């Protein structure tokens, strides 16, 4: 897909004229075969999210560009979030299924019985539609666990995805996320391929970032980062 019109709209909205080349980290693999499982009237943007300030920025940019693109093209644009728990060197996670889907209404774990042995809280629906009073709740009320037990690992994932959900619903969008366990680059690639994603957004400034390098030049869709004017944190 041609991503430059989207970037031109974005840079116009933020009063810049130097973002097109700056934000493209990978051009994406060119394919002569169009996806057959996806409507021509829909687009899918995927965001790699880990709760960091840079990933917050990437998510905000993605949501803005999704709304701009929808208005400009009359296409349905969905934003899907991916949080990957890196299991390298973590024996506590080796027996867990690597793919979970979270929506605005519930955690849809294919192996909920496994999670019940870890923490009952994560095995039942947890992310409910925001009540008006919830809009006043900050992420400080859901502290990030500092221990490394299996329970705390999933509690941290819950806290991080709660932050993402709050940002998404502030834009009035539906919250859809993937919680994956494994190599960050490999799991992002799997989600992008399974969703037939049109764009991947990351909280990175440079094509030289280690994660971008691991994704490689044959990545199935373009990868966008955040502008250099936003400082690394």
Rosetta silent file (secondary structure, phi, psi, omega in degrees, C-alpha in Angstrom):
SEQUENCE: XXXXXXXXXXXXXXXXXXXXXXXXXXXXXXXXXXXXXXXXXXXXXXXXXXXXXXXXXXXXXXXXXXXXXXXXXXXXXXXXXXXXXXXXXXXXXXXXXXXXXXXXXXXXXXXXXXXXXXXXXXXXXXXXXXXXXXXXXXXXXXXXXXXXXXXXXXXXXXXXXXXXXXXXXXXXXXXXXXXXXXXXXXXXXXXXXXXXXXXXXXXXXXXXXXXXXXXXXXXXXXXXXXXXXXXXX
SCORE:     score description
SCORE:     0.000 S_00000001
   1 L     0.000  156.228  179.511    0.000    0.000    0.000 S_00000001
   2 L   -88.179  107.764 -175.458    1.030    3.614   -0.531 S_00000001
   3 L   -91.787   -9.931 -175.382    1.715    4.986    2.936 S_00000001
   4 H   -64.351  -40.068  176.613    3.037    8.397    1.918 S_00000001
   5 H   -58.279  -36.842  178.111   -0.408   10.092    1.682 S_00000001
   6 H   -65.036  -42.134 -179.944   -1.100    9.003    5.270 S_00000001
   7 H   -68.789  -35.791  176.987    2.208   10.414    6.449 S_00000001
   8 H   -63.891  -42.618  177.187    1.616   13.665    4.556 S_00000001
   9 H   -62.427  -41.672 -179.269   -1.765   14.044    6.290 S_00000001
  10 H   -64.954  -46.854 -177.188   -0.156   13.333    9.650 S_00000001
  11 H   -67.682  -30.151  175.501    2.696   15.797    9.231 S_00000001
  12 H   -66.403  -38.633 -179.114    0.240   18.448    8.060 S_00000001
  13 H   -66.978  -30.819 -177.914   -1.831   17.903   11.213 S_00000001
  14 L  -100.877    6.315  175.913    1.207   18.369   13.472 S_00000001
  15 L    71.902   35.526  179.155    2.654   21.281   11.508 S_00000001
  16 L  -123.139  163.357  176.634    5.727   19.504   10.148 S_00000001
  17 L  -136.779   19.748 -174.020    7.056   18.880    6.647 S_00000001
  18 L  -132.331   26.972 -171.461    9.911   16.463    7.294 S_00000001
  19 L  -101.310  -17.342 -172.034    8.314   13.287    8.641 S_00000001
  20 H   -59.144  -57.812 -178.856    7.686   11.102    5.596 S_00000001
  21 H   -72.861  -30.520 -176.571   11.176    9.671    5.185 S_00000001
  22 H   -65.168  -36.265 -172.939   11.974   10.040    8.882 S_00000001
  23 H   -89.632  -14.827 -179.332    9.183    7.744   10.102 S_00000001
  24 E   -82.062  108.769 -179.786    9.572    4.921    7.582 S_00000001
  25 E   -89.411  -38.511  175.625   11.804    2.340    9.277 S_00000001
  26 E  -138.755  137.457 -177.905   11.151   -0.512    6.845 S_00000001
  27 L   -76.857  -18.456 -177.785    9.419   -0.253    3.454 S_00000001
  28 L    88.249  151.117 -178.636    7.820   -3.686    3.696 S_00000001
  29 L   -73.520  132.071  177.157    8.020   -6.608    1.328 S_00000001
  30 L   -84.193  133.007  179.923    6.508   -5.965   -2.090 S_00000001
  31 L  -131.197  138.509  177.794    4.094   -8.639   -3.247 S_00000001
  32 L   -85.952   -6.477 -178.733    2.315   -9.019   -6.574 S_00000001
  33 L  -104.306  118.765  179.247   -0.392  -11.116   -4.924 S_00000001
  34 L   -78.608  143.570  178.175   -3.132   -9.173   -3.167 S_00000001
  35 L   -60.995  135.859 -178.091   -4.557  -10.680    0.056 S_00000001
  36 L   -97.958  -10.484 -176.028   -7.799  -12.542   -0.654 S_00000001
  37 L   -95.811    5.693 -173.535   -9.077  -12.755    2.928 S_00000001
  38 L  -129.621  139.154  179.584   -9.394   -9.008    3.426 S_00000001
  39 L   -69.518  145.744  175.902  -11.833   -6.443    2.117 S_00000001
  40 L   -69.678  -13.540 -178.487  -10.508   -3.689   -0.129 S_00000001
  41 L   -97.940   15.690 -179.713  -12.500   -1.293    2.048 S_00000001
  42 E  -136.053  151.205  176.470  -10.620   -2.063    5.243 S_00000001
  43 E  -132.317  150.867  177.840   -7.155   -1.475    6.662 S_00000001
  44 E  -127.115  123.412  174.824   -5.417   -2.920    9.708 S_00000001
  45 E  -108.329  132.176  179.065   -2.774   -1.089   11.720 S_00000001
  46 E  -112.683  139.113  179.621   -0.779   -3.023   14.308 S_00000001
  47 E  -120.799  125.352  170.489    1.091   -1.357   17.180 S_00000001
  48 E   -79.838  118.356 -170.580    3.923   -2.944   19.116 S_00000001
  49 L  -128.424  134.613  176.746    3.220   -1.808   22.677 S_00000001
  50 L  -135.786   12.630  177.797    5.123   -2.335   25.932 S_00000001
  51 L    86.743   -3.851 -179.409    3.879    0.455   28.182 S_00000001
  52 L   -75.712  160.829  175.833    6.919    2.709   27.618 S_00000001
  53 H   -56.775  -38.252  179.233    6.539    6.445   26.846 S_00000001
  54 H   -65.792  -37.575  179.001    7.714    5.780   23.291 S_00000001
  55 H   -73.015  -29.334  171.071    5.093    3.077   22.768 S_00000001
  56 H   -59.073  -46.820 -179.957    2.446    5.471   24.166 S_00000001
  57 H   -61.672  -44.461  179.129    3.526    7.951   21.494 S_00000001
  58 H   -60.161  -40.636 -179.802    3.431    5.281   18.781 S_00000001
  59 H   -67.162  -42.673  177.768   -0.094    4.287   19.820 S_00000001
  60 H   -61.564  -43.903  178.319   -1.320    7.895   19.820 S_00000001
  61 H   -62.159  -42.268  179.988    0.179    8.486   16.362 S_00000001
  62 H   -60.753  -45.689 -178.831   -1.408    5.269   15.091 S_00000001
  63 H   -64.897  -40.379  177.113   -4.845    6.222   16.373 S_00000001
  64 H   -63.273  -46.683 -179.279   -4.593    9.698   14.852 S_00000001
  65 H   -66.058  -32.847  177.137   -3.476    8.324   11.492 S_00000001
  66 H   -64.081  -43.991  179.596   -6.230    5.702   11.590 S_00000001
  67 H   -67.590  -42.082  177.944   -8.884    8.387   12.059 S_00000001
  68 H   -61.140  -43.825 -178.133   -7.362   10.602    9.368 S_00000001
  69 H   -66.020  -40.796  179.142   -7.187    7.696    6.918 S_00000001
  70 H   -61.892  -43.155  179.621  -10.766    6.640    7.626 S_00000001
  71 H   -68.027  -38.690 -175.239  -12.045   10.165    6.984 S_00000001
  72 H   -77.552  -30.679 -172.894   -9.938   10.649    3.850 S_00000001
  73 H  -113.774  -10.258 -176.623  -10.575    7.276    2.206 S_00000001
  74 L    65.265   22.338  177.941  -13.921    6.148    3.635 S_00000001
  75 L   -98.949  152.655  174.367  -12.274    2.874    4.619 S_00000001
  76 E   -81.109  123.267 -178.790  -12.703    1.048    7.902 S_00000001
  77 E  -116.692  119.379  178.378   -9.399    1.203    9.788 S_00000001
  78 E  -106.602  141.783  178.676   -8.849   -1.063   12.770 S_00000001
  79 E  -112.185  124.705 -179.139   -6.007   -0.659   15.265 S_00000001
  80 E  -124.039  137.560 -172.948   -4.708   -3.765   17.015 S_00000001
  81 E  -104.918  142.941  176.793   -2.153   -3.805   19.800 S_00000001
  82 E  -125.846  122.930  170.786    0.533   -6.418   20.417 S_00000001
  83 E  -116.629  124.850 -177.018    2.313   -6.860   23.719 S_00000001
  84 E  -110.506  125.604  170.937    4.982   -9.567   23.741 S_00000001
  85 E   -88.371  112.464 -177.936    6.307  -11.173   26.910 S_00000001
  86 L   -72.860  117.456 -176.082    9.860  -12.109   26.012 S_00000001
  87 L   -97.568    8.045 -179.906   10.381  -15.659   27.253 S_00000001
  88 L   -65.531  122.740 -179.754   14.082  -15.922   26.451 S_00000001
  89 L    75.836    9.412 -179.218   15.812  -17.269   29.544 S_00000001
  90 L  -114.534   96.388 -177.069   12.525  -17.444   31.465 S_00000001
  91 H   -68.903  -18.768 -178.866   11.743  -21.065   32.300 S_00000001
  92 H   -66.423  -19.785 -173.806    8.539  -20.042   34.086 S_00000001
  93 H  -108.494    0.504 -171.254    6.856  -19.370   30.747 S_00000001
  94 L   -67.247  -21.800 -178.050    8.029  -22.283   28.622 S_00000001
  95 L   -96.746    2.817 -176.809    4.820  -24.310   29.113 S_00000001
  96 L   -89.738  141.352  171.511    2.424  -21.473   28.307 S_00000001
  97 L   -61.399  142.933 -170.010    0.522  -21.130   25.050 S_00000001
  98 L   -91.910   -1.879 -170.777    1.928  -18.110   23.224 S_00000001
  99 E  -128.100  114.774  175.089   -1.261  -16.592   21.797 S_00000001
 100 E  -130.228  145.123  178.824   -3.990  -14.769   23.732 S_00000001
 101 E  -118.293  134.992 -178.024   -6.536  -12.252   22.450 S_00000001
 102 E  -122.818  134.135  177.575   -7.985   -9.471   24.561 S_00000001
 103 E  -123.292 -177.173 -178.919  -10.989   -7.354   23.651 S_00000001
 104 L   -63.319  -26.172 -173.108  -12.955   -4.562   25.327 S_00000001
 105 L  -100.956  -23.890 -174.431  -15.243   -7.071   27.013 S_00000001
 106 L  -164.707  163.600  166.661  -13.083   -9.982   28.069 S_00000001
 107 E   -87.804  123.890 -179.882   -9.808  -11.852   28.078 S_00000001
 108 E  -106.433   76.508 -179.008  -10.172  -14.609   25.477 S_00000001
 109 E   -87.034  124.622  177.180   -7.534  -17.072   26.615 S_00000001
 110 L   -68.063  -18.164  179.416   -7.552  -20.401   24.731 S_00000001
 111 L  -125.230   56.317 -177.366   -5.963  -22.021   27.781 S_00000001
 112 H   -60.072  -31.457 -179.571   -7.831  -20.352   30.625 S_00000001
 113 H   -64.339  -31.852  177.577   -7.456  -23.474   32.767 S_00000001
 114 H   -67.064  -43.254 -178.859   -3.693  -23.057   32.685 S_00000001
 115 H   -68.785  -26.343  177.650   -3.962  -19.478   33.857 S_00000001
 116 H   -61.212  -30.605  178.715   -6.290  -20.476   36.698 S_00000001
 117 L   -75.436  -14.222 -179.530   -3.356  -22.294   38.230 S_00000001
 118 L   -97.789  -52.183  179.272   -1.370  -19.064   38.067 S_00000001
 119 L  -157.415  118.343 -179.194   -3.896  -16.415   39.050 S_00000001
 120 H   -59.387  -29.507 -177.359   -7.692  -16.712   39.232 S_00000001
 121 H   -61.664  -35.890 -176.203   -8.069  -13.013   38.437 S_00000001
 122 H   -83.360   -8.970 -175.664   -6.700  -13.415   34.912 S_00000001
 123 H   -88.933  -12.384 -179.827   -8.849  -16.427   34.077 S_00000001
 124 L  -117.438  162.667 -178.325  -12.160  -14.587   34.135 S_00000001
 125 L   -51.608  131.583 -172.683  -13.397  -11.545   32.180 S_00000001
 126 L  -128.010  -36.465 -178.148  -11.463   -8.571   33.463 S_00000001
 127 L   -94.884  102.596 -177.882  -11.508   -5.710   31.027 S_00000001
 128 L   -98.797  166.740  176.422  -15.062   -4.360   31.073 S_00000001
 129 L   -60.031  135.685 -176.288  -16.556   -1.413   29.213 S_00000001
 130 L   -65.504  125.799  167.943  -15.378    1.786   30.868 S_00000001
 131 L   -78.641  162.099 -178.684  -17.884    3.435   33.143 S_00000001
 132 H   -60.078  -34.991 -179.900  -17.768    7.202   33.282 S_00000001
 133 H   -66.669  -27.980 -179.897  -16.166    7.058   36.717 S_00000001
 134 H   -66.999  -23.459 -178.725  -13.366    4.908   35.300 S_00000001
 135 H   -63.804  -20.537 -179.987  -12.339    7.779   33.051 S_00000001
 136 H   -89.349   -5.198 -177.507  -10.994    9.492   36.148 S_00000001
 137 L   -82.424  129.799  177.874   -8.822    6.514   37.079 S_00000001
 138 L   -96.454  167.143 -179.808   -5.126    6.863   36.314 S_00000001
 139 H   -68.197  -11.272  178.751   -2.683    4.061   35.629 S_00000001
 140 H   -65.961  -19.810 -179.688   -1.183    4.715   39.074 S_00000001
 141 H   -79.673   -5.772  178.547   -4.028    2.679   40.542 S_00000001
 142 L  -126.226   76.233 -174.098   -2.689   -0.422   38.756 S_00000001
 143 L   -64.399  148.222  177.616    0.985   -0.600   39.798 S_00000001
 144 L   -78.044  125.086  177.670    3.444   -2.667   37.794 S_00000001
 145 L   -61.569  147.052 -178.250    4.613   -5.716   39.800 S_00000001
 146 L  -106.664   -6.325  178.245    8.338   -5.779   40.492 S_00000001
 147 L   -89.101  174.897 -174.079    8.785   -9.511   41.130 S_00000001
 148 L  -119.648   23.611  177.339    9.385  -12.157   38.457 S_00000001
 149 L   -72.038  165.353  177.171    6.916  -14.900   39.396 S_00000001
 150 H   -59.586  -39.520  178.895    4.521  -16.284   36.806 S_00000001
 151 H   -60.638  -48.056 -176.393    1.689  -14.453   38.578 S_00000001
 152 H   -66.704  -31.470  178.959    3.486  -11.096   38.494 S_00000001
 153 H   -61.987  -43.697  179.560    4.394  -11.515   34.820 S_00000001
 154 H   -77.282  -29.065  173.301    0.734  -11.740   33.859 S_00000001
 155 H   -64.169  -39.727  177.293   -0.232   -9.005   36.316 S_00000001
 156 H   -63.955  -41.964  177.813    2.279   -6.755   34.575 S_00000001
 157 H   -61.006  -41.064  178.235    0.772   -7.689   31.203 S_00000001
 158 H   -60.507  -44.820 -178.533   -2.667   -6.833   32.576 S_00000001
 159 H   -65.031  -43.034 -179.472   -1.437   -3.440   33.776 S_00000001
 160 H   -65.673  -43.593 -179.652    0.282   -2.618   30.480 S_00000001
 161 H   -71.651  -28.160  173.859   -2.720   -3.624   28.383 S_00000001
 162 H   -62.556  -42.615  177.227   -5.013   -1.668   30.707 S_00000001
 163 H   -60.026  -45.579 -179.547   -2.971    1.455   29.872 S_00000001
 164 H   -62.869  -42.880 -179.484   -3.272    0.719   26.154 S_00000001
 165 H   -62.079  -39.705  178.876   -6.990    0.114   26.430 S_00000001
 166 H   -61.797  -44.489  178.792   -7.466    3.418   28.232 S_00000001
 167 H   -63.189  -44.349 -177.979   -5.671    5.290   25.427 S_00000001
 168 H   -63.264  -45.515 -175.670   -7.633    3.483   22.709 S_00000001
 169 H   -74.404  -20.680  171.409  -11.023    4.074   24.288 S_00000001
 170 H   -63.297  -27.729  176.316  -10.223    7.747   24.838 S_00000001
 171 L   -85.426   -3.991 -179.923  -10.254    7.899   21.023 S_00000001
 172 L    81.305   16.633 -179.007  -13.618    6.128   20.994 S_00000001
 173 L   -97.732  160.852  173.697  -12.233    2.989   19.346 S_00000001
 174 L   -75.649  143.222 -179.408  -12.769   -0.667   20.204 S_00000001
 175 L   -94.146  119.487  175.094   -9.923   -2.262   22.122 S_00000001
 176 E  -134.488  126.143 -177.604   -8.409   -5.354   20.507 S_00000001
 177 E  -139.983  155.968  173.273   -5.009   -6.660   21.584 S_00000001
 178 E  -113.985  127.189  170.860   -2.778   -9.684   21.256 S_00000001
 179 E  -103.847  117.877 -176.651   -0.768  -10.912   24.233 S_00000001
 180 E  -120.404  153.657  176.500    2.051  -13.099   22.956 S_00000001
 181 E  -123.007  123.510 -178.880    4.824  -15.045   24.639 S_00000001
 182 L   150.908 -155.699  175.486    8.102  -15.549   22.780 S_00000001
 183 L   -73.281  132.586 -176.029   10.625  -13.572   20.760 S_00000001
 184 H   -59.403  -48.624 -178.501    9.393  -10.005   20.240 S_00000001
 185 H   -63.256  -43.205 -178.664   10.387   -9.850   16.558 S_00000001
 186 H   -66.119  -42.494 -177.976    8.985  -13.307   15.775 S_00000001
 187 H   -70.768  -37.012  175.026    5.681  -12.708   17.559 S_00000001
 188 H   -61.547  -41.813  179.254    5.174   -9.307   15.921 S_00000001
 189 H   -62.584  -42.288 -179.991    5.754  -10.946   12.550 S_00000001
 190 H   -62.533  -42.846 -179.384    3.214  -13.684   13.307 S_00000001
 191 H   -66.977  -45.095  178.866    0.538  -11.189   14.311 S_00000001
 192 H   -57.931  -41.788 -179.987    1.165   -8.969   11.279 S_00000001
 193 H   -70.190  -43.195 -177.656    0.871  -11.996    8.995 S_00000001
 194 H   -67.843  -31.244 -179.874   -2.219  -13.433   10.712 S_00000001
 195 L   -90.481   -3.450 -173.189   -3.995  -10.063   10.636 S_00000001
 196 L    49.425   47.814 -173.849   -2.840   -9.275    7.068 S_00000001
 197 L   -66.150  146.606  178.720   -1.759   -5.945    8.561 S_00000001
 198 L   -91.829  -26.875  179.833   -1.114   -2.971    6.331 S_00000001
 199 E  -147.763  146.454  169.295    1.225   -1.165    8.754 S_00000001
 200 E  -117.968  129.749  177.363    3.215   -1.889   11.900 S_00000001
 201 E  -109.174  134.900  178.814    3.954    1.021   14.259 S_00000001
 202 L  -129.456  155.607  176.814    6.802    0.891   16.765 S_00000001
 203 L   -86.332   47.372 -179.180    8.112    3.295   19.398 S_00000001
 204 L  -115.785  150.449  178.487   11.508    3.435   17.685 S_00000001
 205 L   -96.347  -23.040 -167.736   13.283    6.400   16.113 S_00000001
 206 L  -134.693  148.337  173.841   15.724    4.633   13.820 S_00000001
 207 L   -67.727  -13.291  178.349   15.974    1.799   11.327 S_00000001
 208 L   -86.490   -2.310  177.467   19.139    0.868   13.213 S_00000001
 209 L   -59.470  143.365 -174.735   17.161   -0.067   16.337 S_00000001
 210 H   -59.250  -37.476  179.937   17.832   -3.696   17.283 S_00000001
 211 H   -66.600  -43.247  179.123   14.160   -4.680   16.997 S_00000001
 212 H   -62.272  -40.390  178.322   13.845   -3.186   13.514 S_00000001
 213 H   -62.047  -38.269  179.740   17.015   -4.999   12.473 S_00000001
 214 H   -69.918  -31.552  178.157   15.567   -8.306   13.697 S_00000001
 215 H   -65.540  -39.455  172.165   12.361   -7.777   11.711 S_00000001
 216 L    84.022  164.209 -176.598   14.459   -7.560    8.554 S_00000001
 217 L   -69.119  -17.425 -178.938   14.023   -6.224    5.042 S_00000001
 218 L   -94.664   16.780  179.196   11.579   -9.005    4.141 S_00000001
 219 L   -60.821  140.364 -169.341    9.018   -7.940    6.736 S_00000001
 220 L   -69.955  -13.715  178.892    5.530   -8.325    5.209 S_00000001
 221 L  -143.995  163.703  177.001    4.345   -4.715    5.677 S_00000001
 222 E   -61.507  148.043  178.098    5.858   -1.244    6.126 S_00000001
 223 E  -117.903  126.690  179.488    7.117   -0.392    9.607 S_00000001
 224 E  -112.378  145.637  176.576    6.747    3.150   10.945 S_00000001
 225 L  -114.796 -165.405 -179.757    8.467    4.732   13.924 S_00000001
 226 L  -105.814  154.751 -174.449    8.091    7.968   15.865 S_00000001
 227 L   -62.672  151.446  178.770    9.657   11.311   14.867 S_00000001
 228 L   -63.593  -24.611 -177.460   13.159   12.238   15.966 S_00000001
 229 L   -68.467  -14.707  177.114   11.829   15.419   17.561 S_00000001
 230 L   -93.784  117.193 -172.669   10.324   13.279   20.305 S_00000001
 231 L   -66.340  147.674  174.809   13.173   12.411   22.709 S_00000001
 232 L   -65.506  141.029  176.684   14.053    8.831   23.552 S_00000001
 233 L  -136.107    0.000    0.000   12.928    7.693   27.021 S_00000001
